[in-house]
Structures are given as structure tokens and as C-alpha cells.
Amino acid sequence: TPACRQRLVDQANEIVHGQVRLFSGEPRPLRLAVPGRQGHWSFARLQPENPHDPVESDVKLVWETGRFGWAITLARAYYLTGDENYARLFWSYSEAFTAANPPNQGLHWFSGQEVALRLIALSFALHLLAGSRHTTSARLEKLTWYLAAHAERIPATISYARAQNNNPLLSEGAGLYTAAVLLPAHPSAESWREEGWHAVHQVLQTQFAEDGAYVQHSTNYHRL
């Protein structure tokens, strides 16, 4: 509807100006780098420069930015309006995130679920941005490499997701399957597809009651 379209454009314009709504809250600065020194993800810890800043001191807010919901908003706005500025900013912000969070370095690589959700979001956005003049072959090549690194990261801790027996296994399975579809020529594509399918299938068989209720008794998780 026109109202929905305008709401999307308004949110995209906020992102253009460096603001993002985390968990549908009030606009906050879009921060693509994690405060503090970031080593390998297995040793990464939140090190806020300003402990009184909730975006720096709450890992959920840090991770929400890394899930790339803002990227989907920019991509949708470009697809609906054809405004190249949205595509330009998608690439600019994405490249800044990549530079600040290289593969396997820092908190944005700590959780397999967070990695999977970012992979899915980027895959979705790329399809909407395919026609942009800013989506160059060089950029696609670099982002393809980055997405492959995401898929390679997930299996390292998917056994932990299985042990939890809740939504992370579904996210990680879907992430692996998405990577296999997006990167079919990758040497690991078939193993990603197989492991992703088995993970999703396990969730469907073990995490839902006969009446359809989910194992996590939360309306948010039921909706997910």
C-alpha cells in the first residue's frame, strides 16, 4: 500500500543518514564496528568504550546490527524506487562492516546463529540489488568470498546448536542451505546443503508439539 511504501522509504532514509531502528525502537547511530580490540571469535568479548551507552554494552544490540536488517531495508527501498542512493549506501555500509569484521574475527562471528542470519539477509539483499550500477562484478566477487566464509564458520559450533534444541539450529541449518543455493559452484556447497537440510529436518521433527506449539514458550519464537 502507499502507506507501507512510505514507511519503508522513511526507514531507508534514516539509514541513509546513519540511523537504524534496533528491535523497531527509536533511531540509533548505525555502528558497524565493535568497540575494543577483536581477536578470533572464540576469544571475543564485549569491551564497550562507553559502558553507559546501551548499544555498546548490550551484546544483543551489537548483534542486531550485525544481522543486517538495515541492509534488507535499503535493498527493498532500492527495488521499489530505483533510487541508486540506497544501493550505493548498501555497498558502502556493507564494505565498512566487512573491513571492521573480517572472517572469524570478533563478536559478530562468535555465534553461529548470528553468522547464519547475516548470511541469509545478505543473500536476500543481493537479489534485490542485482540491477544496480553499484553492484559491480568486483564487489560481487568480494561479497561472495565473504559469504562463503560465513558458511564455513557455521559447522564449527552447530553441535552446540543441536544440544540447545531451540531456534539457533533452525537458523544455522537455513543459513547453510541458503549458502548452498547461493554458491552452488563452491566445493563445500553439497555438504552445506546436506547438513543444512538435516538440521532443519531435525528441528521440524523435534521442536514442535502435535498441536503446533513451539518448544520455546514465547510469542516471539512462535512467530519466528
Secondary structure, DSSP 8 states (H G I E B T S, - for coil): -HHHHHHHHHHHHHHHTTEEEGGG-SEEE---S-SS---BGGG-----SSTT-HHHH-HHHHHHHHTTHHHHHHHHHHHHH--HHHHHHHHHHHHHHHHHS-TTBSGGGT-HHHHHHHHHHHHHHHHHTTT-TT--HHHHHHHHHHHHHHHHHGGGGHHHHHHHTSHHHHHHHHHHHHHHHH-TTSTTHHHHHHHHHHHHHHHHHHSB-TTS-BSS--HHHHH-
